[in-house]
Amino acid sequence: MKTRIRDLREDNDLTQQQISSLLLCDQSLYSKYERDEREIPLNLIIKLADFYKTSIDYLVFRTDNPNINN
């Protein structure tokens, strides 16, 4: 998942600080999520999927299709 959340963040020209603010966590903790040093809680995966308008399946590599409705 680390690659997807980092790529989505970078593709949207966002900083780790901006995403960590959205998730209400420290930037250092979010950085660990991106580096796969800490597991992301389900509630934060849901927030990220909603924010990026993609599916949870896409974030967790169950599909390569980022579109929700396909």
PDB file with SEQRES, HELIX, SHEET and CRYST1 records, atoms N, CA, C and O in Angstrom:
SEQRES   1 A   70  MET LYS THR ARG ILE ARG ASP LEU ARG GLU ASP ASN ASP          
SEQRES   2 A   70  LEU THR GLN GLN GLN ILE SER SER LEU LEU LEU CYS ASP          
SEQRES   3 A   70  GLN SER LEU TYR SER LYS TYR GLU ARG ASP GLU ARG GLU          
SEQRES   4 A   70  ILE PRO LEU ASN LEU ILE ILE LYS LEU ALA ASP PHE TYR          
SEQRES   5 A   70  LYS THR SER ILE ASP TYR LEU VAL PHE ARG THR ASP ASN          
SEQRES   6 A   70  PRO ASN ILE ASN ASN                                          
HELIX    1 AA1 LYS A    2  ASP A   11  1                                  10    
HELIX    2 AA2 GLN A   16  LEU A   23  1                                   8    
HELIX    3 AA3 GLN A   27  GLU A   34  1                                   8    
HELIX    4 AA4 LEU A   42  TYR A   52  1                                  11    
HELIX    5 AA5 ILE A   56  LEU A   59  1                                   4    
CRYST1    1.000    1.000    1.000  90.00  90.00  90.00 P 1           1          
ATOM      1  N   MET A   1       0.827  -1.194   0.000  1.00  0.00           N  
ATOM      2  CA  MET A   1       0.000   0.000   0.000  1.00  0.00           C  
ATOM      3  C   MET A   1       0.869   1.255   0.000  1.00  0.00           C  
ATOM      4  O   MET A   1       0.442   2.305  -0.478  1.00  0.00           O  
ATOM      5  N   LYS A   2       2.067   1.153   0.525  1.00  0.00           N  
ATOM      6  CA  LYS A   2       2.898   2.347   0.648  1.00  0.00           C  
ATOM      7  C   LYS A   2       3.100   3.045  -0.683  1.00  0.00           C  
ATOM      8  O   LYS A   2       3.076   4.274  -0.744  1.00  0.00           O  
ATOM      9  N   THR A   3       3.296   2.291  -1.740  1.00  0.00           N  
ATOM     10  CA  THR A   3       3.525   2.903  -3.044  1.00  0.00           C  
ATOM     11  C   THR A   3       2.298   3.673  -3.511  1.00  0.00           C  
ATOM     12  O   THR A   3       2.423   4.780  -4.035  1.00  0.00           O  
ATOM     13  N   ARG A   4       1.132   3.105  -3.330  1.00  0.00           N  
ATOM     14  CA  ARG A   4      -0.088   3.757  -3.789  1.00  0.00           C  
ATOM     15  C   ARG A   4      -0.352   5.057  -3.048  1.00  0.00           C  
ATOM     16  O   ARG A   4      -0.673   6.067  -3.673  1.00  0.00           O  
ATOM     17  N   ILE A   5      -0.223   5.050  -1.731  1.00  0.00           N  
ATOM     18  CA  ILE A   5      -0.548   6.281  -1.010  1.00  0.00           C  
ATOM     19  C   ILE A   5       0.487   7.367  -1.279  1.00  0.00           C  
ATOM     20  O   ILE A   5       0.148   8.549  -1.332  1.00  0.00           O  
ATOM     21  N   ARG A   6       1.735   6.974  -1.447  1.00  0.00           N  
ATOM     22  CA  ARG A   6       2.756   7.970  -1.784  1.00  0.00           C  
ATOM     23  C   ARG A   6       2.523   8.525  -3.188  1.00  0.00           C  
ATOM     24  O   ARG A   6       2.572   9.737  -3.400  1.00  0.00           O  
ATOM     25  N   ASP A   7       2.270   7.632  -4.144  1.00  0.00           N  
ATOM     26  CA  ASP A   7       2.038   8.073  -5.522  1.00  0.00           C  
ATOM     27  C   ASP A   7       0.811   8.968  -5.628  1.00  0.00           C  
ATOM     28  O   ASP A   7       0.841   9.983  -6.324  1.00  0.00           O  
ATOM     29  N   LEU A   8      -0.260   8.602  -4.949  1.00  0.00           N  
ATOM     30  CA  LEU A   8      -1.461   9.446  -4.980  1.00  0.00           C  
ATOM     31  C   LEU A   8      -1.176  10.821  -4.386  1.00  0.00           C  
ATOM     32  O   LEU A   8      -1.606  11.838  -4.929  1.00  0.00           O  
ATOM     33  N   ARG A   9      -0.461  10.848  -3.287  1.00  0.00           N  
ATOM     34  CA  ARG A   9      -0.119  12.128  -2.657  1.00  0.00           C  
ATOM     35  C   ARG A   9       0.722  12.980  -3.600  1.00  0.00           C  
ATOM     36  O   ARG A   9       0.443  14.163  -3.797  1.00  0.00           O  
ATOM     37  N   GLU A  10       1.744  12.374  -4.177  1.00  0.00           N  
ATOM     38  CA  GLU A  10       2.626  13.124  -5.074  1.00  0.00           C  
ATOM     39  C   GLU A  10       1.905  13.540  -6.355  1.00  0.00           C  
ATOM     40  O   GLU A  10       2.112  14.648  -6.850  1.00  0.00           O  
ATOM     41  N   ASP A  11       1.062  12.662  -6.894  1.00  0.00           N  
ATOM     42  CA  ASP A  11       0.304  13.003  -8.101  1.00  0.00           C  
ATOM     43  C   ASP A  11      -0.625  14.186  -7.880  1.00  0.00           C  
ATOM     44  O   ASP A  11      -0.967  14.901  -8.822  1.00  0.00           O  
ATOM     45  N   ASN A  12      -1.029  14.388  -6.637  1.00  0.00           N  
ATOM     46  CA  ASN A  12      -1.916  15.501  -6.297  1.00  0.00           C  
ATOM     47  C   ASN A  12      -1.152  16.696  -5.731  1.00  0.00           C  
ATOM     48  O   ASN A  12      -1.747  17.629  -5.192  1.00  0.00           O  
ATOM     49  N   ASP A  13       0.173  16.653  -5.861  1.00  0.00           N  
ATOM     50  CA  ASP A  13       1.047  17.737  -5.389  1.00  0.00           C  
ATOM     51  C   ASP A  13       0.781  18.114  -3.937  1.00  0.00           C  
ATOM     52  O   ASP A  13       0.677  19.290  -3.589  1.00  0.00           O  
ATOM     53  N   LEU A  14       0.675  17.087  -3.101  1.00  0.00           N  
ATOM     54  CA  LEU A  14       0.430  17.307  -1.678  1.00  0.00           C  
ATOM     55  C   LEU A  14       1.649  16.888  -0.871  1.00  0.00           C  
ATOM     56  O   LEU A  14       2.419  16.021  -1.287  1.00  0.00           O  
ATOM     57  N   THR A  15       1.812  17.505   0.271  1.00  0.00           N  
ATOM     58  CA  THR A  15       2.909  17.152   1.163  1.00  0.00           C  
ATOM     59  C   THR A  15       2.426  16.129   2.187  1.00  0.00           C  
ATOM     60  O   THR A  15       1.226  15.951   2.396  1.00  0.00           O  
ATOM     61  N   GLN A  16       3.377  15.470   2.810  1.00  0.00           N  
ATOM     62  CA  GLN A  16       3.016  14.565   3.899  1.00  0.00           C  
ATOM     63  C   GLN A  16       2.309  15.336   5.013  1.00  0.00           C  
ATOM     64  O   GLN A  16       1.385  14.819   5.639  1.00  0.00           O  
ATOM     65  N   GLN A  17       2.735  16.543   5.252  1.00  0.00           N  
ATOM     66  CA  GLN A  17       2.114  17.358   6.302  1.00  0.00           C  
ATOM     67  C   GLN A  17       0.641  17.625   5.990  1.00  0.00           C  
ATOM     68  O   GLN A  17      -0.200  17.570   6.888  1.00  0.00           O  
ATOM     69  N   GLN A  18       0.324  17.912   4.735  1.00  0.00           N  
ATOM     70  CA  GLN A  18      -1.068  18.159   4.361  1.00  0.00           C  
ATOM     71  C   GLN A  18      -1.929  16.916   4.571  1.00  0.00           C  
ATOM     72  O   GLN A  18      -3.048  17.014   5.074  1.00  0.00           O  
ATOM     73  N   ILE A  19      -1.419  15.766   4.193  1.00  0.00           N  
ATOM     74  CA  ILE A  19      -2.191  14.532   4.354  1.00  0.00           C  
ATOM     75  C   ILE A  19      -2.279  14.156   5.831  1.00  0.00           C  
ATOM     76  O   ILE A  19      -3.328  13.706   6.292  1.00  0.00           O  
ATOM     77  N   SER A  20      -1.210  14.332   6.561  1.00  0.00           N  
ATOM     78  CA  SER A  20      -1.264  14.005   7.987  1.00  0.00           C  
ATOM     79  C   SER A  20      -2.261  14.912   8.711  1.00  0.00           C  
ATOM     80  O   SER A  20      -2.908  14.473   9.662  1.00  0.00           O  
ATOM     81  N   SER A  21      -2.393  16.155   8.283  1.00  0.00           N  
ATOM     82  CA  SER A  21      -3.402  17.045   8.867  1.00  0.00           C  
ATOM     83  C   SER A  21      -4.806  16.532   8.576  1.00  0.00           C  
ATOM     84  O   SER A  21      -5.677  16.560   9.446  1.00  0.00           O  
ATOM     85  N   LEU A  22      -5.021  16.065   7.351  1.00  0.00           N  
ATOM     86  CA  LEU A  22      -6.318  15.497   6.979  1.00  0.00           C  
ATOM     87  C   LEU A  22      -6.644  14.286   7.861  1.00  0.00           C  
ATOM     88  O   LEU A  22      -7.785  14.101   8.285  1.00  0.00           O  
ATOM     89  N   LEU A  23      -5.627  13.469   8.126  1.00  0.00           N  
ATOM     90  CA  LEU A  23      -5.822  12.248   8.897  1.00  0.00           C  
ATOM     91  C   LEU A  23      -5.736  12.468  10.408  1.00  0.00           C  
ATOM     92  O   LEU A  23      -5.944  11.545  11.196  1.00  0.00           O  
ATOM     93  N   LEU A  24      -5.427  13.702  10.794  1.00  0.00           N  
ATOM     94  CA  LEU A  24      -5.284  14.055  12.212  1.00  0.00           C  
ATOM     95  C   LEU A  24      -4.210  13.218  12.911  1.00  0.00           C  
ATOM     96  O   LEU A  24      -4.417  12.682  14.000  1.00  0.00           O  
ATOM     97  N   CYS A  25      -3.056  13.127  12.244  1.00  0.00           N  
ATOM     98  CA  CYS A  25      -1.923  12.427  12.839  1.00  0.00           C  
ATOM     99  C   CYS A  25      -0.662  13.240  12.576  1.00  0.00           C  
ATOM    100  O   CYS A  25      -0.673  14.178  11.779  1.00  0.00           O  
ATOM    101  N   ASP A  26       0.408  12.879  13.240  1.00  0.00           N  
ATOM    102  CA  ASP A  26       1.687  13.554  13.031  1.00  0.00           C  
ATOM    103  C   ASP A  26       2.260  13.204  11.668  1.00  0.00           C  
ATOM    104  O   ASP A  26       2.030  12.113  11.147  1.00  0.00           O  
ATOM    105  N   GLN A  27       3.002  14.131  11.102  1.00  0.00           N  
ATOM    106  CA  GLN A  27       3.665  13.884   9.819  1.00  0.00           C  
ATOM    107  C   GLN A  27       4.612  12.709   9.932  1.00  0.00           C  
ATOM    108  O   GLN A  27       4.718  11.915   8.997  1.00  0.00           O  
ATOM    109  N   SER A  28       5.297  12.580  11.045  1.00  0.00           N  
ATOM    110  CA  SER A  28       6.244  11.475  11.211  1.00  0.00           C  
ATOM    111  C   SER A  28       5.536  10.119  11.195  1.00  0.00           C  
ATOM    112  O   SER A  28       6.079   9.142  10.680  1.00  0.00           O  
ATOM    113  N   LEU A  29       4.338  10.057  11.753  1.00  0.00           N  
ATOM    114  CA  LEU A  29       3.562   8.818  11.719  1.00  0.00           C  
ATOM    115  C   LEU A  29       3.105   8.526  10.294  1.00  0.00           C  
ATOM    116  O   LEU A  29       3.202   7.391   9.826  1.00  0.00           O  
ATOM    117  N   TYR A  30       2.610   9.548   9.607  1.00  0.00           N  
ATOM    118  CA  TYR A  30       2.193   9.337   8.223  1.00  0.00           C  
ATOM    119  C   TYR A  30       3.368   8.869   7.365  1.00  0.00           C  
ATOM    120  O   TYR A  30       3.206   8.010   6.498  1.00  0.00           O  
ATOM    121  N   SER A  31       4.523   9.425   7.604  1.00  0.00           N  
ATOM    122  CA  SER A  31       5.715   9.010   6.871  1.00  0.00           C  
ATOM    123  C   SER A  31       5.979   7.516   7.076  1.00  0.00           C  
ATOM    124  O   SER A  31       6.385   6.823   6.143  1.00  0.00           O  
ATOM    125  N   LYS A  32       5.754   7.033   8.270  1.00  0.00           N  
ATOM    126  CA  LYS A  32       5.934   5.599   8.551  1.00  0.00           C  
ATOM    127  C   LYS A  32       4.904   4.773   7.789  1.00  0.00           C  
ATOM    128  O   LYS A  32       5.207   3.659   7.361  1.00  0.00           O  
ATOM    129  N   TYR A  33       3.707   5.291   7.613  1.00  0.00           N  
ATOM    130  CA  TYR A  33       2.709   4.587   6.809  1.00  0.00           C  
ATOM    131  C   TYR A  33       3.196   4.464   5.366  1.00  0.00           C  
ATOM    132  O   TYR A  33       3.083   3.402   4.754  1.00  0.00           O  
ATOM    133  N   GLU A  34       3.733   5.544   4.835  1.00  0.00           N  
ATOM    134  CA  GLU A  34       4.214   5.526   3.451  1.00  0.00           C  
ATOM    135  C   GLU A  34       5.409   4.586   3.276  1.00  0.00           C  
ATOM    136  O   GLU A  34       5.572   3.982   2.216  1.00  0.00           O  
ATOM    137  N   ARG A  35       6.224   4.463   4.289  1.00  0.00           N  
ATOM    138  CA  ARG A  35       7.400   3.585   4.206  1.00  0.00           C  
ATOM    139  C   ARG A  35       7.092   2.159   4.646  1.00  0.00           C  
ATOM    140  O   ARG A  35       7.977   1.306   4.696  1.00  0.00           O  
ATOM    141  N   ASP A  36       5.832   1.917   4.960  1.00  0.00           N  
ATOM    142  CA  ASP A  36       5.364   0.590   5.385  1.00  0.00           C  
ATOM    143  C   ASP A  36       6.033   0.140   6.678  1.00  0.00           C  
ATOM    144  O   ASP A  36       6.258  -1.051   6.890  1.00  0.00           O  
ATOM    145  N   GLU A  37       6.350   1.102   7.538  1.00  0.00           N  
ATOM    146  CA  GLU A  37       6.920   0.790   8.846  1.00  0.00           C  
ATOM    147  C   GLU A  37       5.834   0.638   9.899  1.00  0.00           C  
ATOM    148  O   GLU A  37       6.055   0.037  10.951  1.00  0.00           O  
ATOM    149  N   ARG A  38       4.667   1.184   9.611  1.00  0.00           N  
ATOM    150  CA  ARG A  38       3.502   1.047  10.487  1.00  0.00           C  
ATOM    151  C   ARG A  38       2.300   0.709   9.622  1.00  0.00           C  
ATOM    152  O   ARG A  38       2.181   1.188   8.495  1.00  0.00           O  
ATOM    153  N   GLU A  39       1.415  -0.113  10.152  1.00  0.00           N  
ATOM    154  CA  GLU A  39       0.192  -0.462   9.439  1.00  0.00           C  
ATOM    155  C   GLU A  39      -0.820   0.668   9.598  1.00  0.00           C  
ATOM    156  O   GLU A  39      -1.004   1.212  10.687  1.00  0.00           O  
ATOM    157  N   ILE A  40      -1.468   1.004   8.494  1.00  0.00           N  
ATOM    158  CA  ILE A  40      -2.455   2.080   8.528  1.00  0.00           C  
ATOM    159  C   ILE A  40      -3.773   1.516   9.053  1.00  0.00           C  
ATOM    160  O   ILE A  40      -4.258   0.507   8.542  1.00  0.00           O  
ATOM    161  N   PRO A  41      -4.352   2.150  10.060  1.00  0.00           N  
ATOM    162  CA  PRO A  41      -5.648   1.693  10.564  1.00  0.00           C  
ATOM    163  C   PRO A  41      -6.731   1.817   9.488  1.00  0.00           C  
ATOM    164  O   PRO A  41      -6.675   2.698   8.629  1.00  0.00           O  
ATOM    165  N   LEU A  42      -7.706   0.926   9.553  1.00  0.00           N  
ATOM    166  CA  LEU A  42      -8.769   0.893   8.555  1.00  0.00           C  
ATOM    167  C   LEU A  42      -9.478   2.238   8.428  1.00  0.00           C  
ATOM    168  O   LEU A  42      -9.789   2.661   7.315  1.00  0.00           O  
ATOM    169  N   ASN A  43      -9.738   2.909   9.531  1.00  0.00           N  
ATOM    170  CA  ASN A  43     -10.452   4.189   9.451  1.00  0.00           C  
ATOM    171  C   ASN A  43      -9.664   5.221   8.641  1.00  0.00           C  
ATOM    172  O   ASN A  43     -10.263   6.084   7.999  1.00  0.00           O  
ATOM    173  N   LEU A  44      -8.335   5.145   8.662  1.00  0.00           N  
ATOM    174  CA  LEU A  44      -7.528   6.086   7.880  1.00  0.00           C  
ATOM    175  C   LEU A  44      -7.470   5.665   6.411  1.00  0.00           C  
ATOM    176  O   LEU A  44      -7.407   6.514   5.522  1.00  0.00           O  
ATOM    177  N   ILE A  45      -7.492   4.369   6.158  1.00  0.00           N  
ATOM    178  CA  ILE A  45      -7.561   3.892   4.769  1.00  0.00           C  
ATOM    179  C   ILE A  45      -8.855   4.383   4.132  1.00  0.00           C  
ATOM    180  O   ILE A  45      -8.862   4.815   2.979  1.00  0.00           O  
ATOM    181  N   ILE A  46      -9.936   4.314   4.877  1.00  0.00           N  
ATOM    182  CA  ILE A  46     -11.232   4.791   4.376  1.00  0.00           C  
ATOM    183  C   ILE A  46     -11.166   6.285   4.092  1.00  0.00           C  
ATOM    184  O   ILE A  46     -11.649   6.737   3.053  1.00  0.00           O  
ATOM    185  N   LYS A  47     -10.573   7.060   5.001  1.00  0.00           N  
ATOM    186  CA  LYS A  47     -10.439   8.508   4.780  1.00  0.00           C  
ATOM    187  C   LYS A  47      -9.622   8.808   3.525  1.00  0.00           C  
ATOM    188  O   LYS A  47      -9.975   9.694   2.747  1.00  0.00           O  
ATOM    189  N   LEU A  48      -8.538   8.073   3.333  1.00  0.00           N  
ATOM    190  CA  LEU A  48      -7.700   8.290   2.150  1.00  0.00           C  
ATOM    191  C   LEU A  48      -8.447   7.924   0.873  1.00  0.00           C  
ATOM    192  O   LEU A  48      -8.373   8.648  -0.119  1.00  0.00           O  
ATOM    193  N   ALA A  49      -9.160   6.814   0.892  1.00  0.00           N  
ATOM    194  CA  ALA A  49      -9.929   6.405  -0.292  1.00  0.00           C  
ATOM    195  C   ALA A  49     -10.975   7.467  -0.621  1.00  0.00           C  
ATOM    196  O   ALA A  49     -11.151   7.818  -1.787  1.00  0.00           O  
ATOM    197  N   ASP A  50     -11.662   7.973   0.380  1.00  0.00           N  
ATOM    198  CA  ASP A  50     -12.659   9.021   0.147  1.00  0.00           C  
ATOM    199  C   ASP A  50     -11.999  10.296  -0.372  1.00  0.00           C  
ATOM    200  O   ASP A  50     -12.494  10.920  -1.310  1.00  0.00           O  
ATOM    201  N   PHE A  51     -10.892  10.676   0.235  1.00  0.00           N  
ATOM    202  CA  PHE A  51     -10.207  11.904  -0.159  1.00  0.00           C  
ATOM    203  C   PHE A  51      -9.735  11.844  -1.608  1.00  0.00           C  
ATOM    204  O   PHE A  51      -9.907  12.800  -2.364  1.00  0.00           O  
ATOM    205  N   TYR A  52      -9.139  10.713  -1.990  1.00  0.00           N  
ATOM    206  CA  TYR A  52      -8.614  10.569  -3.346  1.00  0.00           C  
ATOM    207  C   TYR A  52      -9.668  10.080  -4.340  1.00  0.00           C  
ATOM    208  O   TYR A  52      -9.390   9.920  -5.529  1.00  0.00           O  
ATOM    209  N   LYS A  53     -10.887   9.845  -3.832  1.00  0.00           N  
ATOM    210  CA  LYS A  53     -11.992   9.374  -4.684  1.00  0.00           C  
ATOM    211  C   LYS A  53     -11.611   8.089  -5.423  1.00  0.00           C  
ATOM    212  O   LYS A  53     -11.778   7.963  -6.637  1.00  0.00           O  
ATOM    213  N   THR A  54     -11.101   7.159  -4.648  1.00  0.00           N  
ATOM    214  CA  THR A  54     -10.727   5.857  -5.180  1.00  0.00           C  
ATOM    215  C   THR A  54     -11.260   4.784  -4.248  1.00  0.00           C  
ATOM    216  O   THR A  54     -11.876   5.091  -3.228  1.00  0.00           O  
ATOM    217  N   SER A  55     -11.027   3.547  -4.591  1.00  0.00           N  
ATOM    218  CA  SER A  55     -11.534   2.449  -3.758  1.00  0.00           C  
ATOM    219  C   SER A  55     -10.472   1.983  -2.766  1.00  0.00           C  
ATOM    220  O   SER A  55      -9.271   2.160  -2.974  1.00  0.00           O  
ATOM    221  N   ILE A  56     -10.948   1.395  -1.705  1.00  0.00           N  
ATOM    222  CA  ILE A  56     -10.038   0.770  -0.749  1.00  0.00           C  
ATOM    223  C   ILE A  56      -9.290  -0.363  -1.441  1.00  0.00           C  
ATOM    224  O   ILE A  56      -8.106  -0.582  -1.184  1.00  0.00           O  
ATOM    225  N   ASP A  57      -9.983  -1.081  -2.319  1.00  0.00           N  
ATOM    226  CA  ASP A  57      -9.330  -2.162  -3.064  1.00  0.00           C  
ATOM    227  C   ASP A  57      -8.122  -1.656  -3.841  1.00  0.00           C  
ATOM    228  O   ASP A  57      -7.103  -2.342  -3.922  1.00  0.00           O  
ATOM    229  N   TYR A  58      -8.228  -0.471  -4.408  1.00  0.00           N  
ATOM    230  CA  TYR A  58      -7.089   0.096  -5.142  1.00  0.00           C  
ATOM    231  C   TYR A  58      -5.935   0.393  -4.180  1.00  0.00           C  
ATOM    232  O   TYR A  58      -4.777   0.110  -4.488  1.00  0.00           O  
ATOM    233  N   LEU A  59      -6.254   0.956  -3.029  1.00  0.00           N  
ATOM    234  CA  LEU A  59      -5.208   1.295  -2.064  1.00  0.00           C  
ATOM    235  C   LEU A  59      -4.481   0.064  -1.538  1.00  0.00           C  
ATOM    236  O   LEU A  59      -3.288   0.127  -1.239  1.00  0.00           O  
ATOM    237  N   VAL A  60      -5.185  -1.046  -1.424  1.00  0.00           N  
ATOM    238  CA  VAL A  60      -4.561  -2.258  -0.863  1.00  0.00           C  
ATOM    239  C   VAL A  60      -4.171  -3.269  -1.944  1.00  0.00           C  
ATOM    240  O   VAL A  60      -3.943  -4.442  -1.649  1.00  0.00           O  
ATOM    241  N   PHE A  61      -4.096  -2.813  -3.189  1.00  0.00           N  
ATOM    242  CA  PHE A  61      -3.614  -3.615  -4.324  1.00  0.00           C  
ATOM    243  C   PHE A  61      -4.495  -4.821  -4.655  1.00  0.00           C  
ATOM    244  O   PHE A  61      -4.001  -5.834  -5.149  1.00  0.00           O  
ATOM    245  N   ARG A  62      -5.796  -4.713  -4.383  1.00  0.00           N  
ATOM    246  CA  ARG A  62      -6.712  -5.780  -4.798  1.00  0.00           C  
ATOM    247  C   ARG A  62      -7.180  -5.548  -6.219  1.00  0.00           C  
ATOM    248  O   ARG A  62      -7.755  -6.439  -6.844  1.00  0.00           O  
ATOM    249  N   THR A  63      -6.933  -4.345  -6.734  1.00  0.00           N  
ATOM    250  CA  THR A  63      -7.216  -3.998  -8.122  1.00  0.00           C  
ATOM    251  C   THR A  63      -6.219  -2.952  -8.567  1.00  0.00           C  
ATOM    252  O   THR A  63      -5.658  -2.222  -7.750  1.00  0.00           O  
ATOM    253  N   ASP A  64      -6.002  -2.885  -9.873  1.00  0.00           N  
ATOM    254  CA  ASP A  64      -5.140  -1.839 -10.430  1.00  0.00           C  
ATOM    255  C   ASP A  64      -5.971  -0.695 -10.989  1.00  0.00           C  
ATOM    256  O   ASP A  64      -5.419   0.279 -11.503  1.00  0.00           O  
ATOM    257  N   ASN A  65      -7.280  -0.802 -10.896  1.00  0.00           N  
ATOM    258  CA  ASN A  65      -8.182   0.223 -11.410  1.00  0.00           C  
ATOM    259  C   ASN A  65      -8.499   1.217 -10.294  1.00  0.00           C  
ATOM    260  O   ASN A  65      -9.142   0.854  -9.309  1.00  0.00           O  
ATOM    261  N   PRO A  66      -8.059   2.457 -10.436  1.00  0.00           N  
ATOM    262  CA  PRO A  66      -8.303   3.440  -9.378  1.00  0.00           C  
ATOM    263  C   PRO A  66      -9.744   3.976  -9.348  1.00  0.00           C  
ATOM    264  O   PRO A  66     -10.144   4.631  -8.386  1.00  0.00           O  
ATOM    265  N   ASN A  67     -10.517   3.694 -10.405  1.00  0.00           N  
ATOM    266  CA  ASN A  67     -11.883   4.216 -10.473  1.00  0.00           C  
ATOM    267  C   ASN A  67     -12.815   3.423  -9.579  1.00  0.00           C  
ATOM    268  O   ASN A  67     -12.756   2.194  -9.551  1.00  0.00           O  
ATOM    269  N   ILE A  68     -13.664   4.107  -8.860  1.00  0.00           N  
ATOM    270  CA  ILE A  68     -14.572   3.470  -7.913  1.00  0.00           C  
ATOM    271  C   ILE A  68     -15.645   2.659  -8.639  1.00  0.00           C  
ATOM    272  O   ILE A  68     -15.977   1.554  -8.209  1.00  0.00           O  
ATOM    273  N   ASN A  69     -16.179   3.180  -9.709  1.00  0.00           N  
ATOM    274  CA  ASN A  69     -17.357   2.577 -10.358  1.00  0.00           C  
ATOM    275  C   ASN A  69     -17.032   1.563 -11.444  1.00  0.00           C  
ATOM    276  O   ASN A  69     -17.941   1.121 -12.146  1.00  0.00           O  
ATOM    277  N   ASN A  70     -15.797   1.185 -11.605  1.00  0.00           N  
ATOM    278  CA  ASN A  70     -15.446   0.235 -12.676  1.00  0.00           C  
ATOM    279  C   ASN A  70     -14.916  -1.056 -12.127  1.00  0.00           C  
ATOM    280  O   ASN A  70     -14.575  -1.959 -12.892  1.00  0.00           O  
TER     281      ASN A  70                                                      
END                                                                             
